[in-house]
Amino acid sequence: MRRWYTSRSWQEFQEAAESLYAKSPNKTRYCVKWRSSEGKLVLKITDDTTCIKFKTYSSIFLNRFESLNLSLMQKMQNRRPEPTPSPATLKAPQHDGDSTKPRATSPIPPQPAGPASGGVKKKKPKKKK
């Protein structure tokens, strides 16, 4: 039996979405729809038995949507949010004694900027006769 809910408040939707994902992470799907013609944002999260929707026309919810999206993506990647450095840790750098070890570099070589890296070259305007 399916249960459908349309949340009235953002807080209610966010808590329900995160708890639904925590309950069944392998079956949960998250869908985002934006209708630019109507200016409507629809968020839907489901695990095939429960479906929760949130609809809004307000642009105020975009920051909240971004925060929820980041939170769900971190959970889906099994990551914890990185702690923000406090002013005390910024002042005194800590050395572990591993300063003699070389640091790993990216395996991808840097690409030069410009048309070779995917940019589009503008066409020259035609000469007037």
The first five atom37 places (N, CA, C, CB, O) and aatype in JSON, in Angstrom:
{
  "aatype": [12, 1, 1, 17, 18, 16, 15, 1, 15, 17, 5, 6, 13, 5, 6, 0, 0, 6, 15, 10, 18, 0, 11, 15, 14, 2, 11, 16, 1, 18, 4, 19, 11, 17, 1, 15, 15, 6, 7, 11, 10, 19, 10, 11, 9, 16, 3, 3, 16, 16, 4, 9, 11, 13, 11, 16, 18, 15, 15, 9, 13, 10, 2, 1, 13, 6, 15, 10, 2, 10, 15, 10, 12, 5, 11, 12, 5, 2, 1, 1, 14, 6, 14, 16, 14, 15, 14, 0, 16, 10, 11, 0, 14, 5, 8, 3, 7, 3, 15, 16, 11, 14, 1, 0, 16, 15, 14, 9, 14, 14, 5, 14, 0, 7, 14, 0, 15, 7, 7, 19, 11, 11, 11, 11, 14, 11, 11, 11, 11],
  "atom_mask": [
    [1, 1, 1, 1, 1],
    [1, 1, 1, 1, 1],
    [1, 1, 1, 1, 1],
    [1, 1, 1, 1, 1],
    [1, 1, 1, 1, 1],
    [1, 1, 1, 1, 1],
    [1, 1, 1, 1, 1],
    [1, 1, 1, 1, 1],
    [1, 1, 1, 1, 1],
    [1, 1, 1, 1, 1],
    [1, 1, 1, 1, 1],
    [1, 1, 1, 1, 1],
    [1, 1, 1, 1, 1],
    [1, 1, 1, 1, 1],
    [1, 1, 1, 1, 1],
    [1, 1, 1, 1, 1],
    [1, 1, 1, 1, 1],
    [1, 1, 1, 1, 1],
    [1, 1, 1, 1, 1],
    [1, 1, 1, 1, 1],
    [1, 1, 1, 1, 1],
    [1, 1, 1, 1, 1],
    [1, 1, 1, 1, 1],
    [1, 1, 1, 1, 1],
    [1, 1, 1, 1, 1],
    [1, 1, 1, 1, 1],
    [1, 1, 1, 1, 1],
    [1, 1, 1, 1, 1],
    [1, 1, 1, 1, 1],
    [1, 1, 1, 1, 1],
    [1, 1, 1, 1, 1],
    [1, 1, 1, 1, 1],
    [1, 1, 1, 1, 1],
    [1, 1, 1, 1, 1],
    [1, 1, 1, 1, 1],
    [1, 1, 1, 1, 1],
    [1, 1, 1, 1, 1],
    [1, 1, 1, 1, 1],
    [1, 1, 1, 0, 1],
    [1, 1, 1, 1, 1],
    [1, 1, 1, 1, 1],
    [1, 1, 1, 1, 1],
    [1, 1, 1, 1, 1],
    [1, 1, 1, 1, 1],
    [1, 1, 1, 1, 1],
    [1, 1, 1, 1, 1],
    [1, 1, 1, 1, 1],
    [1, 1, 1, 1, 1],
    [1, 1, 1, 1, 1],
    [1, 1, 1, 1, 1],
    [1, 1, 1, 1, 1],
    [1, 1, 1, 1, 1],
    [1, 1, 1, 1, 1],
    [1, 1, 1, 1, 1],
    [1, 1, 1, 1, 1],
    [1, 1, 1, 1, 1],
    [1, 1, 1, 1, 1],
    [1, 1, 1, 1, 1],
    [1, 1, 1, 1, 1],
    [1, 1, 1, 1, 1],
    [1, 1, 1, 1, 1],
    [1, 1, 1, 1, 1],
    [1, 1, 1, 1, 1],
    [1, 1, 1, 1, 1],
    [1, 1, 1, 1, 1],
    [1, 1, 1, 1, 1],
    [1, 1, 1, 1, 1],
    [1, 1, 1, 1, 1],
    [1, 1, 1, 1, 1],
    [1, 1, 1, 1, 1],
    [1, 1, 1, 1, 1],
    [1, 1, 1, 1, 1],
    [1, 1, 1, 1, 1],
    [1, 1, 1, 1, 1],
    [1, 1, 1, 1, 1],
    [1, 1, 1, 1, 1],
    [1, 1, 1, 1, 1],
    [1, 1, 1, 1, 1],
    [1, 1, 1, 1, 1],
    [1, 1, 1, 1, 1],
    [1, 1, 1, 1, 1],
    [1, 1, 1, 1, 1],
    [1, 1, 1, 1, 1],
    [1, 1, 1, 1, 1],
    [1, 1, 1, 1, 1],
    [1, 1, 1, 1, 1],
    [1, 1, 1, 1, 1],
    [1, 1, 1, 1, 1],
    [1, 1, 1, 1, 1],
    [1, 1, 1, 1, 1],
    [1, 1, 1, 1, 1],
    [1, 1, 1, 1, 1],
    [1, 1, 1, 1, 1],
    [1, 1, 1, 1, 1],
    [1, 1, 1, 1, 1],
    [1, 1, 1, 1, 1],
    [1, 1, 1, 0, 1],
    [1, 1, 1, 1, 1],
    [1, 1, 1, 1, 1],
    [1, 1, 1, 1, 1],
    [1, 1, 1, 1, 1],
    [1, 1, 1, 1, 1],
    [1, 1, 1, 1, 1],
    [1, 1, 1, 1, 1],
    [1, 1, 1, 1, 1],
    [1, 1, 1, 1, 1],
    [1, 1, 1, 1, 1],
    [1, 1, 1, 1, 1],
    [1, 1, 1, 1, 1],
    [1, 1, 1, 1, 1],
    [1, 1, 1, 1, 1],
    [1, 1, 1, 1, 1],
    [1, 1, 1, 1, 1],
    [1, 1, 1, 0, 1],
    [1, 1, 1, 1, 1],
    [1, 1, 1, 1, 1],
    [1, 1, 1, 1, 1],
    [1, 1, 1, 0, 1],
    [1, 1, 1, 0, 1],
    [1, 1, 1, 1, 1],
    [1, 1, 1, 1, 1],
    [1, 1, 1, 1, 1],
    [1, 1, 1, 1, 1],
    [1, 1, 1, 1, 1],
    [1, 1, 1, 1, 1],
    [1, 1, 1, 1, 1],
    [1, 1, 1, 1, 1],
    [1, 1, 1, 1, 1],
    [1, 1, 1, 1, 1]
  ],
  "atom_positions": [
    [[0.84, -1.17, 0.0], [0.0, 0.0, 0.0], [0.89, 1.25, 0.0], [-0.96, -0.01, 1.22], [1.78, 1.38, 0.84]],
    [[0.64, 2.13, -0.92], [1.42, 3.37, -1.03], [0.83, 4.45, -0.15], [1.49, 3.85, -2.49], [-0.39, 4.56, 0.0]],
    [[1.73, 5.25, 0.43], [1.3, 6.41, 1.2], [1.87, 7.65, 0.56], [1.74, 6.29, 2.69], [3.08, 7.75, 0.36]],
    [[1.02, 8.6, 0.23], [1.44, 9.86, -0.39], [1.25, 11.0, 0.6], [0.65, 10.13, -1.69], [0.21, 11.11, 1.25]],
    [[2.26, 11.84, 0.72], [2.17, 13.01, 1.59], [2.65, 14.23, 0.82], [3.01, 12.8, 2.88], [3.64, 14.17, 0.09]],
    [[1.96, 15.33, 0.99], [2.43, 16.61, 0.48], [2.67, 17.48, 1.69], [1.39, 17.27, -0.52], [1.74, 17.83, 2.43]],
    [[3.92, 17.84, 1.89], [4.29, 18.62, 3.08], [3.89, 20.07, 2.93], [5.8, 18.51, 3.34], [4.03, 20.66, 1.85]],
    [[3.4, 20.64, 3.99], [3.02, 22.05, 4.02], [4.2, 22.93, 4.41], [1.85, 22.27, 4.98], [4.34, 24.04, 3.9]],
    [[5.05, 22.45, 5.31], [6.18, 23.27, 5.76], [7.48, 22.64, 5.31], [6.17, 23.43, 7.3], [7.57, 21.42, 5.13]],
    [[8.48, 23.48, 5.12], [9.8, 23.0, 4.67], [10.43, 22.11, 5.74], [10.73, 24.19, 4.35], [11.01, 21.07, 5.41]],
    [[10.34, 22.51, 6.99], [10.95, 21.75, 8.08], [10.39, 20.33, 8.13], [10.73, 22.46, 9.43], [11.12, 19.36, 8.29]],
    [[9.08, 20.22, 7.98], [8.42, 18.91, 7.97], [8.93, 18.06, 6.81], [6.89, 19.08, 7.87], [9.21, 16.87, 6.98]],
    [[9.04, 18.66, 5.62], [9.53, 17.93, 4.45], [10.97, 17.47, 4.64], [9.41, 18.78, 3.19], [11.3, 16.33, 4.35]],
    [[11.83, 18.36, 5.13], [13.24, 18.03, 5.29], [13.43, 16.88, 6.29], [14.03, 19.26, 5.75], [14.2, 15.96, 6.03]],
    [[12.75, 16.94, 7.41], [12.86, 15.88, 8.41], [12.33, 14.56, 7.86], [12.1, 16.26, 9.69], [12.94, 13.51, 8.07]],
    [[11.2, 14.61, 7.16], [10.61, 13.39, 6.6], [11.5, 12.8, 5.51], [9.22, 13.68, 6.03], [11.66, 11.58, 5.43]],
    [[12.1, 13.66, 4.68], [12.97, 13.19, 3.6], [14.22, 12.52, 4.17], [13.37, 14.35, 2.68], [14.62, 11.45, 3.7]],
    [[14.84, 13.14, 5.16], [16.05, 12.57, 5.74], [15.76, 11.27, 6.49], [16.71, 13.57, 6.67], [16.56, 10.34, 6.45]],
    [[14.62, 11.2, 7.18], [14.29, 9.96, 7.89], [13.92, 8.85, 6.91], [13.14, 10.21, 8.88], [14.23, 7.68, 7.15]],
    [[13.25, 9.2, 5.8], [12.92, 8.2, 4.79], [14.18, 7.62, 4.17], [12.02, 8.82, 3.7], [14.28, 6.42, 3.95]],
    [[15.16, 8.49, 3.89], [16.41, 8.0, 3.32], [17.17, 7.14, 4.34], [17.28, 9.18, 2.86], [17.76, 6.13, 3.97]],
    [[17.16, 7.54, 5.62], [17.86, 6.78, 6.66], [17.21, 5.4, 6.84], [17.85, 7.55, 7.99], [17.89, 4.43, 7.16]],
    [[15.88, 5.33, 6.64], [15.15, 4.07, 6.82], [15.5, 3.05, 5.72], [13.64, 4.33, 6.83], [15.7, 1.87, 6.02]],
    [[15.58, 3.49, 4.48], [15.87, 2.55, 3.39], [16.74, 3.26, 2.33], [14.55, 2.02, 2.74], [16.23, 3.69, 1.3]],
    [[18.05, 3.38, 2.58], [18.92, 4.12, 1.66], [19.08, 3.48, 0.28], [20.27, 4.27, 2.27], [19.35, 4.18, -0.69]],
    [[18.92, 2.17, 0.17], [19.13, 1.51, -1.12], [17.93, 1.62, -2.05], [19.44, 0.06, -0.9], [18.08, 1.46, -3.27]],
    [[16.75, 1.89, -1.52], [15.55, 1.97, -2.34], [15.06, 3.4, -2.56], [14.46, 1.16, -1.72], [14.2, 3.63, -3.42]],
    [[15.59, 4.36, -1.81], [15.08, 5.72, -1.86], [15.55, 6.46, -3.11], [15.51, 6.48, -0.62], [16.72, 6.41, -3.47]],
    [[14.61, 7.14, -3.75], [14.91, 7.97, -4.93], [14.5, 9.4, -4.62], [14.18, 7.44, -6.2], [13.54, 9.64, -3.89]],
    [[15.23, 10.34, -5.19], [15.02, 11.76, -4.95], [14.9, 12.45, -6.29], [16.18, 12.38, -4.1], [15.78, 12.33, -7.14]],
    [[13.8, 13.16, -6.5], [13.54, 13.78, -7.79], [13.3, 15.28, -7.62], [12.33, 13.12, -8.49], [12.6, 15.71, -6.7]],
    [[13.89, 16.06, -8.52], [13.72, 17.52, -8.5], [13.15, 17.94, -9.84], [15.08, 18.25, -8.21], [13.68, 17.57, -10.89]],
    [[12.06, 18.71, -9.82], [11.46, 19.23, -11.05], [11.37, 20.74, -10.95], [10.06, 18.6, -11.31], [10.92, 21.28, -9.94]],
    [[11.8, 21.41, -12.01], [11.7, 22.86, -12.07], [10.92, 23.2, -13.33], [13.1, 23.55, -12.07], [11.31, 22.81, -14.43]],
    [[9.82, 23.92, -13.17], [9.04, 24.38, -14.32], [9.24, 25.88, -14.45], [7.52, 24.02, -14.17], [8.63, 26.66, -13.72]],
    [[10.1, 26.26, -15.38], [10.43, 27.68, -15.51], [9.25, 28.51, -16.0], [11.6, 27.86, -16.45], [9.13, 29.68, -15.67]],
    [[8.37, 27.89, -16.79], [7.22, 28.64, -17.29], [6.28, 29.04, -16.15], [6.45, 27.81, -18.33], [5.63, 30.09, -16.21]],
    [[6.2, 28.21, -15.11], [5.34, 28.49, -13.97], [6.13, 29.05, -12.78], [4.6, 27.23, -13.56], [5.55, 29.62, -11.86]],
    [[7.46, 28.89, -12.81], [8.28, 29.29, -11.67], [8.03, 28.37, -10.48], [0.0, 0.0, 0.0], [8.02, 28.82, -9.34]],
    [[7.85, 27.09, -10.75], [7.44, 26.14, -9.73], [8.56, 25.11, -9.5], [6.13, 25.43, -10.14], [9.12, 24.56, -10.44]],
    [[8.87, 24.86, -8.23], [9.85, 23.86, -7.84], [9.11, 22.73, -7.13], [10.97, 24.47, -6.92], [8.37, 22.98, -6.18]],
    [[9.31, 21.48, -7.58], [8.68, 20.32, -6.96], [9.78, 19.34, -6.57], [7.63, 19.65, -7.93], [10.58, 18.93, -7.41]],
    [[9.81, 18.99, -5.3], [10.76, 18.01, -4.78], [9.99, 16.77, -4.37], [11.58, 18.58, -3.57], [8.94, 16.87, -3.74]],
    [[10.49, 15.61, -4.74], [9.8, 14.37, -4.41], [10.83, 13.35, -3.97], [8.99, 13.84, -5.62], [11.86, 13.18, -4.62]],
    [[10.55, 12.67, -2.88], [11.41, 11.58, -2.41], [10.52, 10.39, -2.11], [12.25, 12.01, -1.15], [9.48, 10.53, -1.47]],
    [[10.94, 9.21, -2.57], [10.11, 8.02, -2.42], [10.96, 6.78, -2.22], [9.21, 7.84, -3.63], [12.11, 6.72, -2.67]],
    [[10.39, 5.79, -1.54], [11.02, 4.47, -1.42], [10.07, 3.38, -1.91], [11.45, 4.21, 0.05], [10.18, 2.23, -1.48]],
    [[9.16, 3.72, -2.78], [8.15, 2.85, -3.39], [6.98, 2.51, -2.47], [8.79, 1.59, -3.85], [5.98, 1.97, -2.93]],
    [[7.09, 2.8, -1.18], [5.94, 2.61, -0.3], [5.45, 3.95, 0.23], [6.29, 1.67, 0.86], [4.25, 4.12, 0.48]],
    [[6.36, 4.88, 0.42], [6.02, 6.21, 0.91], [6.55, 7.23, -0.08], [6.6, 6.46, 2.33], [7.68, 7.13, -0.55]],
    [[5.73, 8.23, -0.4], [6.13, 9.29, -1.32], [5.84, 10.63, -0.66], [5.39, 9.17, -2.68], [4.72, 10.89, -0.22]],
    [[6.87, 11.47, -0.58], [6.73, 12.78, 0.06], [7.04, 13.85, -0.98], [7.68, 12.91, 1.3], [8.07, 13.79, -1.65]],
    [[6.14, 14.83, -1.11], [6.32, 15.91, -2.08], [6.32, 17.26, -1.38], [5.22, 15.88, -3.14], [5.69, 17.45, -0.34]],
    [[7.07, 18.2, -1.98], [7.04, 19.59, -1.53], [6.99, 20.45, -2.78], [8.3, 19.94, -0.64], [7.83, 20.33, -3.66]],
    [[5.99, 21.33, -2.85], [5.82, 22.22, -4.0], [5.91, 23.66, -3.53], [4.47, 21.95, -4.72], [5.38, 24.02, -2.48]],
    [[6.58, 24.5, -4.33], [6.66, 25.91, -3.98], [6.83, 26.77, -5.23], [7.81, 26.16, -3.0], [7.36, 26.33, -6.24]],
    [[6.37, 27.99, -5.12], [6.57, 29.0, -6.15], [7.55, 30.07, -5.65], [5.23, 29.64, -6.56], [7.91, 30.97, -6.41]],
    [[7.97, 29.97, -4.41], [8.8, 30.99, -3.77], [10.28, 30.71, -3.99], [8.5, 31.07, -2.28], [10.73, 29.57, -3.87]],
    [[11.04, 31.76, -4.31], [12.48, 31.61, -4.5], [13.22, 31.58, -3.16], [13.02, 32.75, -5.36], [14.42, 31.31, -3.13]],
    [[12.52, 31.83, -2.07], [13.13, 31.8, -0.74], [13.62, 30.39, -0.41], [12.13, 32.29, 0.33], [14.6, 30.22, 0.32]],
    [[12.95, 29.38, -0.93], [13.28, 28.0, -0.61], [14.5, 27.49, -1.36], [12.12, 27.12, -0.9], [14.94, 26.37, -1.09]],
    [[15.07, 28.26, -2.28], [16.22, 27.78, -3.04], [17.44, 27.51, -2.16], [16.59, 28.77, -4.12], [18.13, 26.51, -2.36]],
    [[17.71, 28.38, -1.18], [18.83, 28.13, -0.27], [18.58, 26.9, 0.58], [19.07, 29.34, 0.62], [19.49, 26.11, 0.83]],
    [[17.36, 26.75, 1.03], [17.02, 25.58, 1.84], [17.11, 24.31, 1.0], [15.6, 25.72, 2.44], [17.58, 23.28, 1.48]],
    [[16.66, 24.4, -0.25], [16.76, 23.26, -1.17], [18.22, 22.87, -1.38], [16.09, 23.6, -2.52], [18.55, 21.69, -1.39]],
    [[19.08, 23.87, -1.55], [20.5, 23.59, -1.74], [21.09, 22.89, -0.51], [21.27, 24.91, -2.03], [21.88, 21.96, -0.64]],
    [[20.69, 23.33, 0.67], [21.17, 22.72, 1.91], [20.69, 21.27, 2.04], [20.69, 23.54, 3.12], [21.48, 20.4, 2.41]],
    [[19.43, 21.01, 1.73], [18.9, 19.65, 1.77], [19.59, 18.78, 0.74], [17.38, 19.65, 1.54], [19.95, 17.64, 1.02]],
    [[19.76, 19.31, -0.46], [20.42, 18.57, -1.53], [21.83, 18.16, -1.11], [20.46, 19.41, -2.81], [22.23, 17.02, -1.32]],
    [[22.58, 19.09, -0.53], [23.94, 18.8, -0.07], [23.92, 17.73, 1.01], [24.61, 20.08, 0.45], [24.75, 16.82, 1.0]],
    [[23.0, 17.85, 1.95], [22.89, 16.88, 3.03], [22.59, 15.47, 2.5], [21.81, 17.31, 4.02], [23.22, 14.5, 2.91]],
    [[21.62, 15.37, 1.6], [21.27, 14.06, 1.03], [22.4, 13.49, 0.18], [20.0, 14.17, 0.19], [22.65, 12.29, 0.23]],
    [[23.08, 14.34, -0.58], [24.18, 13.85, -1.41], [25.33, 13.33, -0.55], [24.68, 14.96, -2.34], [25.97, 12.34, -0.89]],
    [[25.6, 13.99, 0.57], [26.65, 13.52, 1.47], [26.26, 12.18, 2.08], [26.91, 14.55, 2.59], [27.11, 11.3, 2.23]],
    [[24.99, 12.01, 2.42], [24.55, 10.73, 2.95], [24.61, 9.64, 1.88], [23.12, 10.84, 3.5], [24.97, 8.5, 2.17]],
    [[24.27, 9.99, 0.66], [24.3, 9.02, -0.43], [25.72, 8.6, -0.77], [23.61, 9.58, -1.66], [25.95, 7.49, -1.25]],
    [[26.68, 9.49, -0.54], [28.08, 9.17, -0.8], [28.77, 8.64, 0.46], [28.82, 10.4, -1.31], [29.97, 8.37, 0.44]],
    [[28.0, 8.49, 1.54], [28.52, 8.01, 2.81], [29.62, 8.92, 3.34], [29.04, 6.59, 2.66], [30.65, 8.43, 3.83]],
    [[29.43, 10.21, 3.25], [30.39, 11.19, 3.75], [29.77, 12.0, 4.87], [30.86, 12.13, 2.61], [28.56, 12.17, 4.96]],
    [[30.64, 12.47, 5.73], [30.21, 13.4, 6.78], [30.62, 14.79, 6.35], [30.82, 13.03, 8.18], [31.62, 14.95, 5.65]],
    [[29.86, 15.82, 6.76], [30.25, 17.19, 6.4], [31.59, 17.54, 7.02], [29.18, 18.2, 6.85], [31.87, 17.19, 8.17]],
    [[32.42, 18.23, 6.24], [33.74, 18.63, 6.74], [33.56, 19.71, 7.79], [34.65, 19.13, 5.58], [32.79, 20.65, 7.6]],
    [[34.29, 19.57, 8.92], [34.17, 20.6, 9.96], [34.81, 21.89, 9.49], [34.82, 20.13, 11.27], [35.84, 21.89, 8.82]],
    [[34.18, 23.0, 9.84], [34.75, 24.29, 9.49], [35.88, 24.6, 10.45], [33.67, 25.41, 9.52], [35.73, 24.39, 11.65]],
    [[37.02, 25.09, 9.95], [38.15, 25.34, 10.84], [37.86, 26.52, 11.76], [39.41, 25.62, 10.02], [37.32, 27.54, 11.35]],
    [[38.24, 26.34, 13.02], [38.05, 27.42, 13.99], [39.24, 28.37, 13.91], [37.89, 26.85, 15.44], [40.28, 27.98, 13.39]],
    [[39.11, 29.6, 14.39], [40.22, 30.56, 14.34], [41.46, 30.06, 15.06], [39.78, 31.89, 14.94], [42.57, 30.41, 14.68]],
    [[41.3, 29.24, 16.1], [42.46, 28.73, 16.85], [43.28, 27.78, 15.98], [42.01, 28.02, 18.13], [44.51, 27.78, 16.06]],
    [[42.63, 26.97, 15.15], [43.37, 26.03, 14.31], [44.01, 26.73, 13.11], [42.45, 24.92, 13.83], [44.97, 26.22, 12.54]],
    [[43.49, 27.88, 12.73], [44.09, 28.61, 11.62], [45.39, 29.3, 12.02], [43.1, 29.64, 11.09], [46.27, 29.48, 11.19]],
    [[45.52, 29.67, 13.3], [46.7, 30.41, 13.75], [47.92, 29.52, 13.88], [46.42, 31.08, 15.09], [49.01, 29.9, 13.45]],
    [[47.76, 28.34, 14.44], [48.91, 27.47, 14.72], [48.86, 26.25, 13.81], [48.93, 27.04, 16.2], [48.09, 25.33, 14.07]],
    [[49.68, 26.23, 12.74], [49.71, 25.04, 11.9], [50.38, 23.89, 12.63], [50.44, 25.33, 10.56], [51.37, 24.1, 13.34]],
    [[49.86, 22.7, 12.48], [50.41, 21.54, 13.17], [51.25, 20.74, 12.19], [49.29, 20.67, 13.77], [50.88, 20.55, 11.04]],
    [[52.4, 20.26, 12.68], [53.29, 19.44, 11.87], [53.31, 18.04, 12.46], [54.72, 20.04, 11.81], [53.51, 17.87, 13.67]],
    [[53.1, 17.04, 11.62], [53.08, 15.66, 12.09], [54.43, 14.97, 11.95], [52.03, 14.88, 11.33], [54.57, 13.82, 12.34]],
    [[55.39, 15.65, 11.42], [56.68, 15.01, 11.19], [56.74, 14.33, 9.84], [0.0, 0.0, 0.0], [57.77, 13.75, 9.5]],
    [[55.69, 14.38, 9.07], [55.64, 13.77, 7.75], [55.94, 14.77, 6.66], [54.29, 13.13, 7.51], [55.59, 14.56, 5.5]],
    [[56.6, 15.87, 7.02], [56.85, 16.91, 6.04], [57.89, 16.49, 5.0], [57.31, 18.17, 6.74], [58.02, 17.14, 3.96]],
    [[58.62, 15.39, 5.27], [59.61, 14.92, 4.3], [58.96, 14.08, 3.2], [60.69, 14.11, 4.99], [59.56, 13.87, 2.15]],
    [[57.74, 13.59, 3.44], [57.05, 12.78, 2.43], [56.52, 13.67, 1.32], [55.9, 11.97, 3.07], [56.0, 14.75, 1.6]],
    [[56.65, 13.24, 0.07], [56.08, 14.05, -1.02], [54.57, 13.95, -1.0], [56.63, 13.6, -2.4], [54.01, 12.92, -0.64]],
    [[53.93, 15.02, -1.38], [52.47, 15.05, -1.42], [51.98, 14.5, -2.75], [51.94, 16.47, -1.19], [52.64, 14.65, -3.78]],
    [[50.82, 13.88, -2.72], [50.24, 13.33, -3.94], [49.7, 14.47, -4.8], [49.12, 12.3, -3.61], [49.14, 15.44, -4.3]],
    [[49.88, 14.32, -6.09], [49.36, 15.32, -7.02], [48.23, 14.69, -7.82], [50.47, 15.86, -7.96], [48.07, 13.47, -7.82]],
    [[47.48, 15.5, -8.46], [46.37, 15.03, -9.27], [46.9, 14.25, -10.48], [45.49, 16.22, -9.72], [47.87, 14.69, -11.1]],
    [[46.28, 13.11, -10.82], [46.74, 12.35, -11.98], [46.37, 13.01, -13.3], [46.17, 10.95, -11.93], [46.86, 12.59, -14.36]],
    [[45.52, 14.01, -13.26], [45.09, 14.69, -14.48], [45.97, 15.91, -14.7], [43.59, 15.11, -14.39], [46.03, 16.79, -13.84]],
    [[46.67, 15.98, -15.84], [47.53, 17.14, -16.08], [46.69, 18.39, -16.33], [48.46, 16.88, -17.29], [45.6, 18.3, -16.89]],
    [[47.18, 19.57, -15.92], [46.42, 20.79, -16.14], [46.3, 21.1, -17.63], [47.06, 21.96, -15.4], [47.24, 20.88, -18.39]],
    [[45.14, 21.61, -18.02], [44.88, 21.95, -19.42], [45.01, 23.45, -19.6], [43.48, 21.45, -19.86], [44.6, 24.22, -18.73]],
    [[45.57, 23.89, -20.71], [45.63, 25.33, -20.95], [44.24, 25.88, -21.23], [46.59, 25.64, -22.12], [43.39, 25.2, -21.79]],
    [[44.03, 27.12, -20.85], [42.74, 27.76, -21.09], [42.62, 28.16, -22.56], [42.56, 28.99, -20.18], [43.64, 28.28, -23.25]],
    [[41.42, 28.35, -23.02], [41.23, 28.78, -24.4], [40.45, 27.76, -25.2], [0.0, 0.0, 0.0], [39.85, 26.86, -24.63]],
    [[40.46, 27.89, -26.53], [39.67, 27.01, -27.37], [40.05, 25.54, -27.25], [39.81, 27.43, -28.8], [39.2, 24.67, -27.44]],
    [[41.3, 25.23, -26.94], [41.73, 23.84, -26.85], [41.08, 23.13, -25.66], [43.24, 23.77, -26.75], [40.98, 21.9, -25.66]],
    [[40.65, 23.87, -24.65], [40.07, 23.23, -23.47], [38.55, 23.27, -23.49], [40.59, 23.9, -22.22], [37.92, 23.21, -22.43]],
    [[37.95, 23.36, -24.64], [36.5, 23.25, -24.73], [35.79, 24.57, -24.98], [0.0, 0.0, 0.0], [34.57, 24.58, -25.15]],
    [[36.5, 25.66, -25.0], [35.86, 26.94, -25.26], [35.44, 27.06, -26.72], [0.0, 0.0, 0.0], [35.92, 26.29, -27.55]],
    [[34.59, 27.97, -27.03], [34.13, 28.17, -28.4], [34.75, 29.46, -28.93], [32.57, 28.22, -28.48], [34.65, 30.51, -28.3]],
    [[35.38, 29.36, -30.09], [36.01, 30.52, -30.69], [34.95, 31.33, -31.43], [37.15, 30.11, -31.65], [34.15, 30.78, -32.18]],
    [[34.96, 32.64, -31.21], [33.97, 33.5, -31.87], [34.32, 33.68, -33.34], [33.88, 34.88, -31.16], [35.49, 33.76, -33.73]],
    [[33.27, 33.75, -34.14], [33.47, 33.97, -35.57], [33.72, 35.46, -35.83], [32.24, 33.46, -36.39], [33.18, 36.33, -35.15]],
    [[34.54, 35.7, -36.82], [34.82, 37.09, -37.2], [33.63, 37.63, -37.98], [36.13, 37.2, -38.06], [33.04, 36.9, -38.78]],
    [[33.25, 38.9, -37.75], [32.11, 39.44, -38.5], [32.47, 39.61, -39.98], [31.67, 40.81, -37.92], [33.63, 39.81, -40.33]],
    [[31.45, 39.51, -40.85], [31.67, 39.67, -42.29], [31.99, 41.11, -42.6], [30.45, 39.2, -43.1], [31.49, 42.04, -41.97]],
    [[32.86, 41.29, -43.62], [33.24, 42.64, -44.02], [32.11, 43.26, -44.83], [34.54, 42.62, -44.83], [31.46, 42.6, -45.64]],
    [[31.89, 44.55, -44.59], [30.87, 45.26, -45.34], [31.43, 45.67, -46.68], [30.36, 46.49, -44.56], [32.61, 46.01, -46.77]],
    [[30.6, 45.65, -47.72], [31.05, 46.0, -49.07], [30.77, 47.44, -49.36], [30.38, 45.13, -50.11], [31.08, 47.92, -50.45]]
  ]
}
